[in-house]
C-alpha cells in the first residue's frame, strides 16, 4: 500500500514538472522592418509558438512616451497546452501618424512582446528603431522644353530637398528612377520613356516621396503621337515545327497550342526578365558617341508593330513586336551599338540566343535570335565590337537580328538613339559636359 501511495505522489509531482519542461518560449520576428515610418506604414510579424499565444502587444516609444499600437489576448490554456500544435502566426498592423497622431517627426522605436499560452507563459520581445517622417519632400522640375515622341524617350532634370526615399518620373502606370546629376548635391535627372501603349494625352509627372507623403512637379512637354503599324503574319506547320520544337523540345500537345503558349506566356516571362535587367545598370553613362544601326541592314519589322498571327486562314493570336528586325546576310557579325557592359549573354526563350548590353543610367540595348554568342556576362564591350552572329534561334522564321533598346526596363523605339542631333538636343544639352 505504501508503494502505491508513493507512486501516486510521484505521478502527481511528475505531471506538473513534465508540463513545466514542455513549455516553450515563442520565436518572434519582425519581417522587413522599416527604417522610415510615415503616415501609415505596415508592420509584419511572424510568431512561431506551437502551444499558441496568450498575449501579443506592441508599443511605440518616442521621447519617453509610449503609445499602444497592438494588443491581442487569447483565453488562458495553462494545463492542456501540450495537446495543441499551432501553425505559424502571421500578424500585420499599421503604425504611423495616421494611427498615432501624437508622433513627431524624428527617431522612435517599436517594442513587440509575445507570450506563450502554456504553463510557464514564457515571453519574448523584439525592438526596432526607425525615423518618423511625415513632411513631404520639396522639388521643382527644369525649365527645358521637352518634345517627346510616343514610344520614345526624354530626359528631365529636377531639384529635390527634404527627406525622400524614391523619386523619378511617372508616365501613366510606368515609373522611371532618378540619378544624381553629376557635380550637384541637390539636382537629379531621370531618363524616361513615353511608352508606346499609353494614350498620347498622358501627362508625365516628376515626383519625390517618402513613406509619409509625395510631392509632384510638372514640366513643359509636347508629345508627338505615333501611329504604329498593324500587320498580318502568316504561319504554317513548317514554321510551328521549327520554332516550337527548338524552344520547347520536350513539350507535349499539338503544335499550335504549344506555339500560342510560347507566344503569350513565355513572351511575357521573357520580357519581364529583360525588364529586371534594369537593376544591373551603371550609375554613369558608359558611352560617348551616337548609337549605330546594324550596317547595311534591311528593316523587316519596326518597333511596336501589332502582329496578327494567321494560321490556315484564321487569326489565332495577336502580339506587339517591341523592336526592329534587321537583316543583311546569313550569320552576319552583329556589333555592339555602343560602348557598355554585357549584363546578359544566354538563351532567352522567344529571343533565342540573346545579348543585353548596359550603357548606364538604365539605358540598355538588346540583340536577339543570334546563331552564336561571342561575349559573356560581365564583359566590357566597345562600339562596333562583335557580340555574336545573326541567326534564327528563338521565335524567328529566318536569319535576322532582333534589335531593341529599353530604359529602366521599358522597351523604346531605338531610332532616336541612332540620331546624333537628337542625342545632342534631348540628352547632352541637359547634362554637365
Order of alpha helices (4+ residues) and beta strands (2+ residues): alpha-beta-beta-beta-beta-beta-beta-beta-beta-beta-beta-beta-beta-beta-beta-beta-beta-beta-beta-beta-alpha-alpha-alpha-beta-beta-beta-beta-beta-beta-beta-beta-beta-beta-beta-beta-beta-alpha
